[in-house]
Amino acid sequence: MRSAIIISLILLVVPSVALANVEYARQTGKACAVCHVNPSGGGELTVEGRAFRDDLRAKGLYKPLTTAQHVIRLIVGYLHIMTAIFWFGTILYVHILLKPAYAARGLPRGELIVGWASIIIMAVTGTMLTIARVPSLHVLYTTRFGMLLMVKMALFLVMALTAAVTTFVIGPKLRKKRALALTEGKQDLTSGELAQFDGREGRPAYVAHDGSIYDVTKGKFWKDGSHMKKHPAGMDLTDAIRQAPHGTEKIDAMPLVGKLVERSGKSERPTHQKVFYFFAYMNLALVFLIVFVISLWRWW
């Protein structure tokens, strides 16, 4: 799965053979060879090609760049693509492997910093690339390239807006719920309450086994609430221990906290948590939509 995702992302950024702007060919209804010496397009222009270029420049539809500007655009574009791969890859990783419930316990500070850094870099580099590519606002609503660019920017803004709502509205409510669970001092916990004790950011690390809850905070193999980077705290590890190379003696040696109990009655998720899950799956859909827009842009 991971290899397929990496290969797909590489294919998205590899340029096609033709370097000519397809929009220009569609405007004239002529083949690439009419304007380019190379029949496949791109590179040196013919006399007719140079005349067409000069006409576009006079109309404000063509924006030539100097060599230095080309180098800067290459660097900015590389940073833009790498950040997009990192950001989209993180979203796919959370949904495929960790599941949104991982973040629903409360937004980890590290993930928030990485997420907002990615959004800011994408916004700044995307703006610079747009300025370098679009000669006038007219292009944004009269050309296929411009309209697809507008759609991509709109989808990005929706994702940034959901990130802002999640960070500044939903996040504090999730943290408040977690703080309440930590201060109540219960000995018997439901699975939802147990999840709050994940051993991260100074919180205690609890795990359950065969209906009992143990405090593994001081365990030497439970650094940052994770056992060998495979088993997170705040979980019922009954099934995992059965497949472990050691017996239950490792867990039994830890301080006993209480019992793992069933949730009494059917508990309704609070509104802010429902909105969080909605945003999480909506952003996953937006990732696929943005990749689809890029595919249309490059290959349709």
C-alpha positions in Angstrom: 0.0 0.0 0.0 2.7 2.5 1.0 4.7 1.7 -2.3 1.6 2.2 -4.4 0.9 5.6 -2.8 4.6 6.7 -3.3 4.5 5.6 -7.0 1.2 7.3 -7.6 2.5 10.6 -6.1 5.7 10.4 -8.2 3.6 9.9 -11.4 1.6 13.0 -10.5 4.7 15.2 -10.6 6.6 13.7 -13.5 6.2 16.0 -16.5 4.8 14.7 -19.7 6.9 14.6 -22.9 5.3 17.7 -24.5 6.4 20.9 -22.9 4.1 23.1 -24.9 1.1 24.7 -23.3 -1.9 22.7 -24.5 -4.2 25.7 -24.1 -2.4 27.5 -26.9 -2.8 24.6 -29.3 -6.5 24.4 -28.4 -6.9 28.2 -29.0 -5.4 28.0 -32.5 -6.7 24.6 -33.5 -3.3 23.8 -34.9 -0.8 21.0 -34.2 2.3 21.7 -31.9 4.6 21.4 -34.9 3.1 24.6 -36.4 4.6 26.7 -33.6 7.5 24.5 -32.5 10.5 23.2 -34.4 10.1 20.0 -32.4 6.9 18.3 -33.6 6.1 17.0 -30.1 6.1 20.6 -28.8 8.3 22.7 -26.6 11.7 24.2 -27.2 12.6 26.4 -30.1 9.7 28.3 -31.8 9.0 28.7 -35.5 8.3 32.1 -37.1 4.6 31.5 -36.7 5.2 30.4 -33.1 7.1 33.6 -32.3 4.4 35.7 -33.8 1.8 34.0 -31.7 3.9 34.4 -28.6 4.3 38.1 -29.2 0.6 38.5 -29.7 -0.1 36.7 -26.4 2.4 38.9 -24.6 0.8 42.1 -26.0 -2.6 40.9 -24.8 -1.3 40.1 -21.3 -1.8 36.3 -21.7 1.8 35.3 -21.7 4.4 36.0 -19.0 8.0 35.3 -19.9 10.5 34.6 -17.1 14.2 35.3 -16.9 16.7 32.5 -16.2 16.9 33.6 -12.5 13.1 33.6 -12.2 13.0 30.1 -13.8 15.5 28.8 -11.2 13.5 30.4 -8.3 10.2 28.9 -9.7 11.9 25.5 -9.9 13.0 25.7 -6.2 9.6 27.0 -5.0 7.8 24.4 -7.1 9.9 21.6 -5.7 9.1 22.8 -2.1 5.4 23.1 -3.0 5.3 19.5 -4.3 7.3 18.0 -1.5 5.1 19.7 1.1 1.9 18.5 -0.7 3.2 14.9 -0.7 4.1 15.1 3.0 0.8 16.7 3.9 -1.4 14.4 1.8 0.6 11.4 2.8 0.1 12.2 6.5 -3.7 12.4 5.9 -3.7 9.0 4.2 -1.5 7.5 6.9 -3.9 8.7 9.7 -7.0 7.3 7.9 -5.5 4.0 6.6 -3.4 3.0 9.6 -4.2 5.1 12.7 -7.8 5.9 12.0 -9.4 9.3 12.9 -10.2 8.0 16.4 -6.4 8.4 17.2 -6.7 12.2 16.9 -10.2 12.3 18.3 -8.7 11.8 21.7 -7.2 15.2 21.5 -5.0 16.9 18.9 -1.3 16.2 19.7 0.8 19.3 19.7 3.4 17.9 17.3 0.9 17.0 14.7 -0.7 20.5 14.9 2.7 22.1 14.3 3.5 19.9 11.3 0.0 20.5 9.9 0.0 24.2 10.2 3.6 24.5 8.9 2.5 22.5 5.8 -0.5 24.7 5.2 1.5 27.9 5.5 4.3 26.6 3.1 1.6 25.4 0.6 -0.1 28.8 0.7 3.1 30.8 0.3 4.6 28.7 -2.4 1.3 28.3 -4.2 0.8 32.0 -4.3 4.4 32.5 -5.7 3.8 29.9 -8.4 0.5 31.4 -9.4 2.1 34.9 -9.7 4.9 33.4 -11.8 2.5 31.5 -14.1 -0.6 33.7 -14.4 0.0 36.9 -16.4 -3.4 38.5 -15.6 -6.6 37.7 -13.7 -8.3 37.3 -17.0 -6.6 33.9 -17.4 -8.2 32.5 -14.2 -11.7 32.5 -15.7 -11.2 32.3 -19.4 -8.7 29.3 -19.8 -9.0 25.7 -18.7 -5.8 26.0 -16.8 -7.0 29.0 -14.9 -10.4 27.4 -14.0 -8.8 24.2 -12.8 -6.3 26.3 -10.7 -9.2 28.2 -9.1 -10.9 24.8 -8.2 -7.7 23.6 -6.7 -7.2 26.7 -4.7 -10.8 26.6 -3.5 -10.4 23.0 -2.3 -7.2 24.0 -0.5 -8.9 26.9 1.2 -11.7 24.6 2.4 -9.1 22.3 4.0 -7.3 25.2 5.6 -10.7 26.5 7.0 -11.5 23.0 8.5 -8.0 23.0 10.0 -8.6 26.4 11.7 -12.0 25.3 13.1 -10.5 22.0 14.3 -7.6 23.7 15.9 -9.3 26.7 17.6 -12.8 25.4 18.3 -12.9 21.6 18.4 -9.4 21.0 19.7 -10.0 22.9 23.0 -13.2 20.9 23.6 -11.4 17.7 23.0 -8.6 18.7 25.4 -11.2 19.8 28.0 -12.8 16.3 27.8 -9.4 14.7 28.2 -8.4 16.9 31.2 -11.7 16.0 32.9 -11.1 12.3 32.5 -7.6 12.7 34.0 -8.7 14.7 37.0 -11.7 12.6 38.0 -9.4 10.0 39.5 -11.5 7.0 38.6 -10.1 3.6 39.2 -12.6 1.8 37.0 -12.6 3.1 33.4 -14.5 2.5 30.2 -12.5 2.0 27.0 -13.2 5.6 26.0 -11.9 6.9 29.3 -8.9 4.6 29.1 -7.9 6.1 25.8 -7.3 9.5 27.5 -4.3 7.9 29.4 -2.0 7.6 26.4 1.3 8.6 28.1 1.9 11.6 25.8 2.6 15.2 26.7 3.0 14.3 30.4 -0.2 12.3 30.8 -0.1 8.9 32.6 0.1 5.7 30.5 -2.5 3.1 31.2 -3.2 -0.2 29.4 -5.8 -2.9 30.0 -5.3 -6.7 30.1 -8.0 -9.3 30.8 -10.3 -6.7 32.3 -7.7 -5.1 34.5 -6.0 -1.7 34.0 -2.3 -1.2 34.7 -0.2 1.9 35.0 2.8 1.5 32.7 4.0 5.1 33.0 7.3 4.2 34.6 7.9 1.1 32.5 11.3 1.4 30.7 9.7 0.0 27.5 6.9 2.5 27.5 8.6 5.7 26.4 6.2 8.4 25.3 3.3 6.1 25.8 4.4 3.6 23.2 5.7 0.0 23.6 8.4 -0.7 21.0 6.7 1.8 18.8 4.0 -0.8 18.1 1.5 -0.7 20.9 0.2 2.7 22.2 -1.0 3.2 25.7 -4.7 3.8 26.4 -5.6 0.6 24.7 -6.8 -2.9 25.7 -3.8 -5.1 24.9 -5.3 -8.5 25.8 -5.1 -9.8 22.2 -1.7 -8.3 21.5 -0.1 -9.9 24.6 -1.3 -13.3 23.4 0.9 -12.9 20.3 3.8 -11.3 22.2 7.2 -13.1 22.6 6.8 -12.7 26.4 4.1 -13.7 28.8 1.7 -11.7 31.0 4.4 -11.3 33.7 5.5 -8.0 32.2 2.0 -6.5 32.6 1.3 -8.1 36.0 4.4 -6.5 37.4 3.0 -3.0 36.8 0.8 -1.1 39.4 -2.8 -2.1 39.2 -5.2 0.8 38.7 -8.6 -0.7 38.5 -11.0 -2.5 36.2 -12.0 -2.0 32.6 -15.8 -1.7 32.6 -18.5 -1.6 29.9 -20.0 1.8 29.0 -23.3 2.2 30.9 -26.1 2.8 28.4 -25.7 4.1 24.9 -23.6 7.2 24.9 -24.2 9.8 22.2 -21.2 11.5 20.7 -21.0 15.2 21.5 -21.6 17.6 18.5 -18.0 18.8 18.4 -16.8 15.2 18.1 -19.2 14.5 15.3 -18.0 17.6 13.5 -14.4 16.4 14.0 -15.1 13.0 12.3 -17.0 14.8 9.5 -14.0 17.1 8.8 -11.6 14.2 9.0 -13.4 12.2 6.3 -14.2 15.3 4.2 -10.5 16.2 4.1 -9.7 12.7 2.9 -12.2 13.1 0.1 -10.7 16.6 -0.7 -7.3 15.0 -1.1 -8.6 12.7 -3.8 -10.4 15.6 -5.4 -7.3 17.7 -5.6 -5.3 14.8 -7.0 -8.1 14.3 -9.6 -7.9 18.1 -10.6 -4.2 17.8 -11.0 -4.7 14.7 -13.2 -7.2 16.7 -15.4 -4.7 19.6 -15.5 -1.8 17.4 -16.6 -3.3 14.6 -18.8 -6.8 15.4 -20.0 
